[in-house]
Amino acid sequence: MESFYNLDIKIENNILQVLNAKELELEVSDGYHTFTELYDHRIALFLFSISLLKRLKSELRIWYANSEEDGWYIVGIDVERGKKTISYHLPISTKEYLDKWNVEYLDKLPPFDGCDSKCNLKRIMELL
């Protein structure tokens, strides 16, 4: 009979093999779209929203700043100047669009207002 210790090592090694296997790509799907596709569409739609808002609602302040996570910006749309912000993480690869639309770059992030994803969704719906 195998000891629990040896079994734990085998399980750990199997997990590491799966995590390190570059040829193994697991994509969660609903049968129509993968998680990656949906996330890419979400990023594109947020960028599209920024481009429209820059043209249609010039009074809105839109900004971006480096995130604490490498490779990401936090983009904010102040819907009530300094009081309510819709924020979203965008990959650094989107910088060319933010610059093209003259989105304000901030050296440091504004204070977090405590808005979670449900709160963000409500604020987005209020803009409609």
NORRASUL-V68007 format. One record per backbone hydrogen bond with DSSP energy under -0.5 kcal/mol. CO is the residue of the C=O (numbers start at 1). NH is the residue of the N-H. E is the energy in kcal/mol with one decimal. If there is no record, write none. Layout:
CO_NH_E / CO_NH_E
//
This chain:
3_7_-2.1 / 4_8_-2.8 / 5_9_-2.0 / 6_10_-2.2 / 7_11_-2.6 / 8_12_-2.7 / 9_13_-2.6 / 10_14_-2.3 / 11_15_-2.5 / 12_16_-2.4 / 13_17_-2.2 / 14_18_-2.0 / 15_19_-2.6 / 16_20_-2.2 / 17_21_-0.9 / 18_21_-0.6 / 20_22_-0.9 / 21_24_-0.9 / 23_25_-0.8 / 24_26_-0.5 / 25_27_-0.6 / 26_28_-0.5 / 28_35_-2.3 / 33_30_-1.7 / 34_38_-2.3 / 35_39_-2.4 / 36_40_-2.6 / 37_41_-2.4 / 38_42_-2.2 / 39_43_-2.3 / 40_44_-2.3 / 41_45_-2.8 / 42_46_-2.2 / 43_47_-2.4 / 44_48_-2.5 / 45_49_-2.4 / 46_50_-2.2 / 47_51_-2.3 / 48_52_-2.3 / 49_53_-2.9 / 50_54_-2.5 / 51_55_-1.0 / 52_56_-2.9 / 53_57_-2.3 / 57_60_-2.1 / 60_62_-0.6 / 61_78_-3.1 / 62_104_-1.5 / 63_76_-2.8 / 64_106_-2.8 / 65_74_-2.7 / 69_72_-1.4 / 71_92_-2.2 / 72_67_-2.2 / 73_75_-0.5 / 73_90_-2.2 / 74_65_-1.9 / 75_88_-1.9 / 76_63_-2.4 / 76_78_-0.5 / 77_79_-0.9 / 77_86_-2.6 / 78_61_-0.9 / 80_83_-4.0 / 80_84_-1.8 / 84_79_-1.6 / 84_80_-1.6 / 85_87_-0.6 / 86_77_-2.6 / 88_75_-3.2 / 90_73_-3.3 / 91_94_-2.3 / 92_95_-2.0 / 94_97_-1.1 / 94_98_-1.6 / 95_99_-2.8 / 96_100_-2.0 / 97_101_-2.0 / 98_103_-3.1 / 99_102_-1.7 / 104_64_-2.3 / 116_120_-2.7 / 117_121_-2.3 / 118_122_-2.1 / 119_123_-2.3 / 120_124_-2.4 / 121_125_-2.5 / 122_126_-1.7 / 123_127_-0.8 / 124_127_-1.1 / 124_128_-0.6 / 125_128_-0.9
//
